Amino acid sequence: MSVTKSPSAGDTAITTDASLLTDRDVESTYRDVNGVQLHVVAAGDPDAPLVVLLHGHPDFWYGWREQIRSLVDAGLRVVVPDQRGCNLSEAPDGIDAYRQSELVADVRDLIHSEGRESAHVVGHDFGGFVAWKVALRHPSLVDRLGVLNVPHPTVYRDTLRSSPRQIARSWYVWFYQVPRLPEWMLARNDMANMVDSLEITSNPGTFTEETITKYKAAWRHTGIAPRIDWYRGFRRSENPPRDTVTQPTLICWGEDDVALLPSTAGKSADYCEDGQLRIFPDASHWVHHERDEVTEALRRHLS
């Protein structure tokens, strides 16, 4: 089901739906999928090949703003959800609501809400983990896969078990498992720690003050807790039934990622039957914000 809505006037002084973009052909809709209501930004010919773009933490749909128009111009139908617990989407209670299996089911039902049996799927950060697992759990659902700066789940698991450097870089994952303290830490001082999570992990100037103001408005809609529950649910999630990705896969990687070892990018490509790896020197975890070549690579891969 798809109905056009607007967020209620009392939510925040800044609207965080598709009106953030000046493009009149981009619209906000709401979809009832897998027992939750997701806010979804959509653009492009409804009959064109479909691509779903999945954001990570602490992002929302707006993180794909530079890619939406470019992919539409390449002849694609682009659908960008706020994943559950984020911005204008519903935030169900409980850690189990944020297991990877639930996030994967959201994407499955979102594709079906477009009247499709399959789609291209692209994910960044935590959305990349979801994208990997959609491709692994439901191979027929994904035509082509794109992943930005997040390793294949098996590579991530194995690297955490064997690399003290990766364990140190993943400190926040363990911190988020602590009850209540992360929510307090991230919400205090006008969400200064959330802002830091954008600025410390990106190159200078990637996030302007105006952009950060929009992110703060998005965080206020559902609060911090559901985003922390993503990581708690991740720890409770089952491994996919297979390791090898059969779909044509493009991995784009900013080499200066502060959270993930660059070596995990190449190892992830080894788990793809038809994989292409693009490394971007001097780019951060937010590689699709910092390098136009990422958008061009996605256009070529998906068109």
C-alpha positions, -999 to 999 in steps of 0.1 A, spaced: 0 0 0 13 35 -8 -3 67 3 12 102 3 15 119 36 33 147 53 49 146 88 28 163 115 36 200 121 45 194 157 72 168 150 100 193 143 107 227 129 123 211 99 105 186 77 126 156 67 106 141 39 111 145 2 105 182 4 142 185 15 149 181 -23 139 207 -48 131 181 -74 93 179 -78 95 145 -93 107 130 -60 79 121 -36 74 108 -1 51 78 4 44 55 32 44 17 28 30 -9 51 56 -37 50 64 -66 73 41 -52 101 56 -17 101 51 15 82 81 28 64 86 63 50 99 59 15 112 85 -10 106 74 -46 115 88 -80 116 78 -116 93 59 -140 73 33 -121 79 9 -149 117 13 -151 141 -12 -135 140 -8 -97 168 0 -74 165 1 -36 190 23 -17 196 14 20 211 39 44 231 31 75 238 46 109 233 75 118 219 82 84 184 85 69 171 85 33 187 120 27 221 104 27 214 92 -9 203 127 -22 233 129 -46 225 95 -61 187 97 -66 186 121 -96 216 106 -112 201 71 -111 167 83 -123 185 100 -152 201 66 -160 167 51 -165 160 36 -131 131 37 -107 147 47 -73 131 38 -39 148 50 -7 133 39 26 140 53 60 147 19 76 126 10 106 134 31 137 147 60 116 134 95 108 97 92 96 94 54 96 78 35 124 100 25 154 87 -8 169 97 -16 205 121 -43 215 155 -54 203 141 -84 184 123 -60 161 157 -50 148 172 -84 140 187 -86 106 159 -110 95 133 -83 102 153 -56 82 157 -81 53 120 -88 54 113 -51 52 133 -49 20 116 -79 5 81 -65 12 92 -31 0 102 -46 -34 69 -64 -36 51 -31 -28 64 -18 -61 47 -48 -78 81 -64 -85 96 -98 -78 132 -85 -78 153 -53 -77 188 -40 -77 198 -34 -40 225 -10 -28 235 -4 8 260 17 28 272 11 63 246 -8 83 224 -7 52 252 -26 35 249 -54 59 212 -56 52 219 -55 14 244 -84 17 219 -105 37 190 -98 13 212 -111 -15 223 -141 5 189 -151 20 168 -143 -11 190 -146 -42 161 -144 -66 151 -111 -50 183 -92 -60 193 -86 -96 225 -67 -89 241 -58 -56 260 -27 -46 278 -23 -13 296 8 1 321 5 29 308 -25 47 323 -60 45 306 -93 36 291 -107 69 313 -137 70 344 -115 64 333 -92 92 327 -120 116 360 -138 109 380 -105 111 365 -97 145 376 -131 157 412 -128 144 422 -91 143 428 -71 174 429 -40 152 393 -46 140 381 -54 175 395 -20 185 379 -2 156 345 -19 164 345 -6 200 312 12 195 294 -21 186 303 -35 221 294 -1 237 260 -2 222 252 -35 239 253 -18 273 217 -11 286 205 25 287 240 42 288 244 46 250 210 62 246 219 87 274 254 94 259 241 100 224 211 121 233 229 145 257 243 179 247 220 183 218 231 150 203 268 161 201 280 126 201 258 118 171 272 148 153 307 135 161 298 102 146 293 120 113 322 144 115 349 121 129 342 94 103 342 117 73 366 141 56 365 178 66 336 196 50 316 165 40 288 174 64 280 211 65 263 228 94 231 231 74 231 194 66 238 185 103 207 205 113 186 183 90 202 152 105 193 164 140 157 169 130 156 133 116 171 119 148 145 136 169 116 120 151 122 85 166 148 92 191 182 75 195 171 41 211 159 24 179 192 31 161 211 15 191 188 -15 189 200 -20 153 233 -30 168 218 -50 196 196 -69 172 226 -74 149 243 -93 178 212 -116 181 209 -123 143 214 -156 126 240 -161 100 228 -163 64 223 -198 49 251 -193 24 283 -174 21 288 -168 -17 269 -140 -34 258 -151 -69 246 -117 -82 269 -93 -100 283 -72 -72 300 -38 -70 319 -30 -38 330 7 -34 354 14 -6 368 46 9 403 36 19 404 60 49 375 43 68 382 47 105 359 19 115 367 -10 91 401 -24 80 407 -19 42 417 -56 39 381 -66 45 371 -50 12 392 -74 -9 383 -104 12 346 -95 6 351 -95 -31 364 -131 -28 329 -141 -16 313 -129 -48 310 -151 -79 309 -119 -101 325 -92 -80 341 -59 -88 360 -39 -62 367 -1 -65 390 14 -39 389 52 -35 421 66 -18 417 97 4 380 89 8 363 81 41 336 58 52 312 83 35 327 76 1 294 82 -18 293 118 -4 329 125 -12 336 110 -46 314 115 -77 330 85 -92 310 63 -69 277 75 -84 291 70 -119 302 34 -109 268 27 -96 251 40 -128 273 17 -149 268 -13 -127 230 -9 -124 221 3 -159 
